[in-house]
Amino acid sequence: MANKELTFWDHLDELRRVLFRIIGVWFVLAVGYFIAMPYLFDSVILAPCHNDFIFYDLLRWIGEEFNLEDEFFTQEFQVKLININLAAPFFIHMSTAFWMSVVTAAPYIFYEIWRFISPALYPGERRGVRKALCIGTVMFFIGVLLGYFMVYPLTLRFLSTYQLSAAVENQISLNSYIDNFMMLVLCMGLAFELPLVTWLLSLLGLVHKTFLRKYRRHTIVIIVIAAAIITPTGDPFTLTVVAVPLYLLYELSILMIKDKKTEDTTEVEAEE
């Protein structure tokens, strides 16, 4: 009751405290990542550049178990980066620490948002928002992990070994590596928010189960095109690795929402 009686300025003051707490947590994480960055850069961010990366070992193990001699499963892979910008290492050090702290602080940010808006919600709305924030956070991190351990290594291995001409030697710059790394990993994290976005759209009445089922075939085509864009490789295994999770997310979206017609029928029966 006390929360409902707060004035506009009281709410503004509470919002200020929330922002200060979020910035404080983010700042502590950013400083921690900045200090640990030399170790994290070698052992985490640059790990896909080395032949002993866990996903490359998995591919070689699959090749050995099933006697697959294709280069995709047997390729020895190593990438050496170059730097052509004097200030690039310092700015990449700062920006990488910033983005890693933002991603890590996401659960706490969602928690603070929940604490701020929950007093203004009805009990049913609180359960829905809490469920959405929890599912969204988990799905985001699953997408980030899939992007890091699978999608980006496949993309890096294909693009770094692709040659337009034998006279052109591929030399990958540090800036290019980091830009693609951040883009693909974050894009996969955002792609895994599809069920949450679909669920929110269903609450607004913009989509429903029948609609998604009706355009399932069109969605498959769009997913394959999106997978080809995310991992521009002609290898069907790579496309499958990206396309199958995206399609499963679409099916999960269908399971999470209700059919509008069913809801309308239930309401009519209740009124009768």
Solvent accessible surface area in square Angstrom, and as a share of the most:
residue,aa,sasa,rsa
1,M,170,0.76
2,A,75,0.58
3,N,74,0.38
4,K,149,0.63
5,E,131,0.59
6,L,67,0.33
7,T,78,0.45
8,F,137,0.57
9,W,176,0.62
10,D,59,0.31
11,H,78,0.35
12,L,78,0.39
13,D,49,0.25
14,E,47,0.21
15,L,65,0.32
16,R,113,0.41
17,R,102,0.37
18,V,5,0.03
19,L,88,0.44
20,F,121,0.51
21,R,78,0.29
22,I,26,0.13
23,I,92,0.47
24,G,34,0.32
25,V,49,0.28
26,W,70,0.25
27,F,119,0.49
28,V,104,0.60
29,L,50,0.25
30,A,16,0.12
31,V,62,0.36
32,G,36,0.35
33,Y,42,0.16
34,F,80,0.33
35,I,129,0.66
36,A,42,0.33
37,M,4,0.02
38,P,84,0.53
39,Y,155,0.59
40,L,28,0.14
41,F,31,0.13
42,D,91,0.47
43,S,51,0.33
44,V,52,0.30
45,I,3,0.01
46,L,32,0.16
47,A,15,0.12
48,P,0,0.00
49,C,3,0.02
50,H,69,0.31
51,N,36,0.18
52,D,106,0.55
53,F,13,0.05
54,I,110,0.56
55,F,10,0.04
56,Y,1,0.00
57,D,63,0.33
58,L,80,0.40
59,L,1,0.01
60,R,41,0.15
61,W,138,0.49
62,I,39,0.20
63,G,4,0.04
64,E,131,0.59
65,E,99,0.44
66,F,132,0.55
67,N,128,0.66
68,L,66,0.33
69,E,159,0.71
70,D,86,0.44
71,E,118,0.53
72,F,28,0.12
73,F,30,0.12
74,T,67,0.39
75,Q,32,0.14
76,E,122,0.55
77,F,6,0.03
78,Q,119,0.53
79,V,16,0.09
80,K,177,0.75
81,L,36,0.18
82,I,61,0.31
83,N,69,0.36
84,I,143,0.73
85,N,73,0.37
86,L,179,0.89
87,A,45,0.35
88,A,6,0.05
89,P,63,0.40
90,F,111,0.46
91,F,125,0.52
92,I,13,0.07
93,H,43,0.19
94,M,94,0.42
95,S,47,0.31
96,T,0,0.00
97,A,3,0.03
98,F,78,0.33
99,W,109,0.38
100,M,42,0.19
101,S,0,0.00
102,V,46,0.27
103,V,27,0.15
104,T,58,0.33
105,A,3,0.02
106,A,14,0.11
107,P,58,0.37
108,Y,65,0.25
109,I,43,0.22
110,F,68,0.28
111,Y,112,0.43
112,E,1,0.00
113,I,71,0.36
114,W,40,0.14
115,R,112,0.41
116,F,63,0.26
117,I,59,0.30
118,S,17,0.11
119,P,38,0.24
120,A,91,0.70
121,L,41,0.20
122,Y,161,0.61
123,P,86,0.54
124,G,42,0.40
125,E,82,0.37
126,R,87,0.32
127,R,145,0.53
128,G,19,0.18
129,V,42,0.24
130,R,108,0.39
131,K,112,0.47
132,A,10,0.07
133,L,38,0.19
134,C,77,0.46
135,I,46,0.23
136,G,2,0.02
137,T,19,0.11
138,V,86,0.49
139,M,24,0.11
140,F,27,0.11
141,F,60,0.25
142,I,78,0.40
143,G,0,0.00
144,V,21,0.12
145,L,98,0.49
146,L,35,0.17
147,G,0,0.00
148,Y,26,0.10
149,F,83,0.35
150,M,49,0.22
151,V,0,0.00
152,Y,3,0.01
153,P,0,0.00
154,L,6,0.03
155,T,7,0.04
156,L,13,0.06
157,R,11,0.04
158,F,64,0.27
159,L,82,0.41
160,S,18,0.11
161,T,69,0.40
162,Y,123,0.47
163,Q,101,0.45
164,L,161,0.80
165,S,48,0.31
166,A,99,0.77
167,A,99,0.76
168,V,81,0.47
169,E,135,0.61
170,N,62,0.32
171,Q,119,0.53
172,I,33,0.17
173,S,24,0.16
174,L,22,0.11
175,N,56,0.29
176,S,48,0.31
177,Y,3,0.01
178,I,11,0.05
179,D,93,0.48
180,N,55,0.28
181,F,15,0.06
182,M,31,0.14
183,M,103,0.46
184,L,7,0.03
185,V,13,0.07
186,L,45,0.22
187,C,56,0.34
188,M,0,0.00
189,G,0,0.00
190,L,116,0.58
191,A,30,0.23
192,F,13,0.05
193,E,29,0.13
194,L,66,0.33
195,P,0,0.00
196,L,26,0.13
197,V,73,0.42
198,T,9,0.05
199,W,33,0.12
200,L,80,0.40
201,L,60,0.30
202,S,25,0.16
203,L,113,0.56
204,L,130,0.65
205,G,44,0.42
206,L,120,0.60
207,V,22,0.13
208,H,42,0.19
209,K,32,0.14
210,T,48,0.28
211,F,86,0.36
212,L,15,0.08
213,R,122,0.44
214,K,139,0.59
215,Y,81,0.31
216,R,72,0.26
217,R,199,0.73
218,H,109,0.49
219,T,22,0.13
220,I,73,0.37
221,V,90,0.51
222,I,111,0.56
223,I,16,0.08
224,V,69,0.39
225,I,98,0.50
226,A,34,0.26
227,A,0,0.00
228,A,41,0.32
229,I,128,0.65
230,I,33,0.17
231,T,0,0.00
232,P,60,0.37
233,T,16,0.09
234,G,71,0.69
235,D,42,0.22
236,P,98,0.61
237,F,72,0.30
238,T,3,0.02
239,L,44,0.22
240,T,70,0.41
241,V,16,0.09
242,V,0,0.00
243,A,15,0.12
244,V,70,0.40
245,P,26,0.16
246,L,15,0.08
247,Y,64,0.24
248,L,106,0.53
249,L,8,0.04
250,Y,15,0.06
251,E,40,0.18
252,L,65,0.32
253,S,1,0.01
254,I,3,0.02
255,L,135,0.67
256,M,47,0.21
257,I,6,0.03
258,K,144,0.61
259,D,24,0.12
260,K,97,0.41
261,K,134,0.57
262,T,83,0.48
263,E,72,0.32
264,D,67,0.35
265,T,74,0.43
266,T,77,0.45
267,E,104,0.47
268,V,80,0.46
269,E,112,0.50
270,A,85,0.66
271,E,148,0.66
272,E,169,0.76
